């Protein structure tokens, strides 16, 4: 699977950048132990992303992200969404929608190519 790295994302000019890398379509195998029971799984669909850099946790920013995999494993499409904004979600710093077909990035939508609308309030 091809990774999609995003480097030097700045919230404001005076802040140091953050970085993000995503691997959206992996297979995971292993076991989970919960309440004394062991649950084994093999080749389960999995997702991994990693962030690094300088974060101001508790600062004025929000990070939205999500991914979608098809139910049928033979379907080659994968979708990842990311949006970085201020905490009130009124000012967008960066946003992207990444579309993979198999192991290749088929299309990336960024910035003005996207319109995001928020509805409701999660308390």
Secondary structure, 3 states (H helix, E strand, C coil): CCCEEEEEECCCCCCCCEEEEEEEEEEEEEEEEECCEEEEEEEEEEEEEEEEECCCCCCCCEEEEEEEECCCCCCCEEEEEEEEECCCCCCEEEEEEEEEECCEEEEEEEHHHCCCCCCCCCC
